[in-house]
Amino acid sequence: MPETLKRKPRNKPAIPPPWPTKQWKVADAPATSAQKLASTSSRIHLTLSDWISVYSFVDAHPHMTQLDIVRHFAALKTGALIFNQTTLSRKLRDHPKMEARINDNPTALSSKRPRIVTCPQVERALVLWIKHMEDKGETVNGPMLQEKWKRFEEELEIPEEERLPDLQDP
């Protein structure tokens, strides 16, 4: 009678920990770059909304030093904003520009850098074309976008001095 092979007894697998609960976002709240307090990463690019909250804190506490302000935001329990004193100083100089960005485009609160559009009508046409291509299931790449941008500039008769320069490699 052939010998039956038996598997080696193994321990039962450990029960995995429960999945972390999903944190729900408030629909009207802008995105933020806030970090948990334990985070040690440096060089976090903050959103415009984050900088507006820093500006309002600076305005409410005019006698605090910049270093104290940096420490205050790094120690927040609800979500630390990590930046250094040099960045704060530079951003305080740019405060009027950032306020102007909000006045020009209130939906920019979640952005990290300004978006520059030279010809809004060409931009709209390009967005519609991209949506059309996605509906067809086509893939759009960089060279296609550049070529289509040029064609839209020609069709919409954008003056030469307002057109984007050629982005092709020399």
C-alpha positions as CSV (number, residue, x, y, z in Angstrom):
1,M,0.0,0.0,0.0
2,P,1.5,3.3,-1.1
3,E,2.4,5.7,1.6
4,T,0.0,8.7,1.7
5,L,1.6,12.1,1.8
6,K,0.5,14.5,4.4
7,R,1.1,18.1,4.6
8,K,3.1,19.6,7.4
9,P,0.8,21.2,10.0
10,R,0.7,24.9,9.9
11,N,-0.4,27.6,12.2
12,K,-3.7,29.3,11.4
13,P,-3.1,32.7,9.8
14,A,-3.5,35.7,12.0
15,I,-6.6,37.7,11.6
16,P,-5.7,40.9,9.8
17,P,-6.4,44.2,11.5
18,P,-9.6,45.9,10.4
19,W,-9.3,48.3,7.5
20,P,-8.8,51.9,8.5
21,T,-12.0,53.9,8.4
22,K,-12.4,56.1,5.4
23,Q,-12.3,59.8,6.2
24,W,-15.0,61.6,4.4
25,K,-14.3,64.8,2.7
26,V,-16.7,67.7,3.0
27,A,-17.9,68.5,-0.5
28,D,-17.3,72.3,-0.3
29,A,-13.9,72.1,1.5
30,P,-10.8,72.8,-0.6
31,A,-8.0,70.2,-0.7
32,T,-5.3,70.6,1.8
33,S,-1.7,69.4,2.3
34,A,-2.0,69.0,6.0
35,Q,0.0,66.2,7.5
36,K,-0.5,64.0,10.5
37,L,1.6,65.1,13.5
38,A,3.9,62.1,13.3
39,S,4.9,62.9,9.7
40,T,8.5,64.0,9.4
41,S,8.6,64.7,5.7
42,S,10.0,68.0,4.5
43,R,9.2,70.0,1.4
44,I,5.4,69.8,1.3
45,H,3.8,72.0,-1.3
46,L,0.9,73.6,0.4
47,T,-2.3,74.5,-1.4
48,L,-3.6,78.0,-1.8
49,S,-6.2,77.2,0.9
50,D,-3.5,76.3,3.3
51,W,-1.6,79.5,2.7
52,I,-4.8,81.5,3.2
53,S,-5.2,79.9,6.6
54,V,-1.6,80.8,7.4
55,Y,-2.2,84.4,6.3
56,S,-5.3,84.7,8.5
57,F,-3.3,83.4,11.5
58,V,-0.5,85.9,10.8
59,D,-3.0,88.7,10.6
60,A,-4.7,87.6,13.9
61,H,-1.3,87.4,15.7
62,P,0.8,90.3,14.4
63,H,3.3,90.2,17.2
64,M,4.4,86.5,16.7
65,T,7.7,85.9,15.0
66,Q,7.8,83.9,11.8
67,L,9.6,81.1,13.5
68,D,6.9,80.8,16.2
69,I,4.3,80.7,13.4
70,V,6.1,77.9,11.7
71,R,6.3,76.0,14.9
72,H,2.6,76.6,15.6
73,F,1.5,75.1,12.2
74,A,4.0,72.2,12.5
75,A,2.5,71.2,15.9
76,L,-1.2,71.3,14.9
77,K,-3.0,68.2,16.0
78,T,-5.7,68.4,13.3
79,G,-3.2,68.4,10.5
80,A,0.3,69.9,10.5
81,L,1.3,72.2,7.8
82,I,5.0,71.8,7.2
83,F,7.1,74.7,5.9
84,N,10.1,76.6,7.1
85,Q,10.7,80.3,8.0
86,T,12.2,81.1,4.6
87,T,9.2,79.8,2.8
88,L,6.9,81.7,5.1
89,S,8.8,84.9,4.5
90,R,8.6,84.5,0.7
91,K,4.9,83.6,0.8
92,L,4.2,86.6,3.0
93,R,5.7,88.8,0.3
94,D,3.5,87.1,-2.3
95,H,0.4,87.6,-0.2
96,P,-1.2,90.2,-2.6
97,K,-0.6,88.0,-5.6
98,M,-2.2,85.0,-3.9
99,E,-5.2,87.2,-2.9
100,A,-5.5,88.3,-6.5
101,R,-5.5,84.6,-7.6
102,I,-8.4,83.9,-5.3
103,N,-10.3,86.9,-6.6
104,D,-9.6,85.9,-10.2
105,N,-10.4,82.2,-9.8
106,P,-12.2,81.1,-6.5
107,T,-12.0,77.5,-7.5
108,A,-8.2,77.6,-7.3
109,L,-8.2,77.0,-3.5
110,S,-7.1,73.4,-4.0
111,S,-4.3,74.2,-6.4
112,K,-0.7,74.3,-5.5
113,R,0.6,76.6,-8.3
114,P,-1.1,79.0,-10.7
115,R,-2.5,77.8,-14.0
116,I,-1.8,80.2,-16.8
117,V,-4.2,80.2,-19.8
118,T,-3.1,82.5,-22.6
119,C,-6.2,82.0,-24.9
120,P,-9.3,80.9,-23.0
121,Q,-11.3,80.1,-26.2
122,V,-8.5,77.8,-27.4
123,E,-8.4,76.2,-24.0
124,R,-12.2,75.5,-24.1
125,A,-12.0,74.1,-27.6
126,L,-9.1,71.8,-26.5
127,V,-11.0,70.6,-23.4
128,L,-14.0,69.7,-25.6
129,W,-11.8,67.9,-28.1
130,I,-10.2,65.9,-25.3
131,K,-13.6,64.9,-23.9
132,H,-14.7,63.9,-27.4
133,M,-11.6,61.7,-27.8
134,E,-12.1,60.1,-24.4
135,D,-15.7,59.3,-25.3
136,K,-14.5,57.6,-28.4
137,G,-12.0,55.6,-26.3
138,E,-9.0,57.2,-28.0
139,T,-5.7,58.0,-26.2
140,V,-4.5,61.5,-26.3
141,N,-0.7,62.3,-25.9
142,G,1.4,65.4,-25.7
143,P,2.3,65.8,-29.4
144,M,-1.4,65.4,-30.3
145,L,-2.3,68.1,-27.8
146,Q,0.3,70.5,-29.2
147,E,-0.7,69.9,-32.8
148,K,-4.4,70.4,-31.9
149,W,-3.6,73.5,-30.0
150,K,-1.9,75.0,-33.1
151,R,-4.8,74.1,-35.3
152,F,-7.3,75.7,-32.9
153,E,-5.1,78.8,-32.8
154,E,-5.3,79.0,-36.6
155,E,-9.0,78.2,-36.8
156,L,-9.8,80.8,-34.1
157,E,-7.5,83.3,-35.8
158,I,-5.4,84.1,-32.8
159,P,-2.8,86.8,-33.6
160,E,0.8,85.5,-34.0
161,E,2.1,87.5,-31.0
162,E,-0.5,85.9,-28.7
163,R,0.2,82.3,-29.8
164,L,2.2,79.9,-27.8
165,P,5.8,79.3,-29.0
166,D,6.6,76.0,-30.6
167,L,7.4,73.5,-27.9
168,Q,9.1,71.0,-30.1
169,D,12.7,69.9,-29.3
170,P,15.4,71.6,-31.5
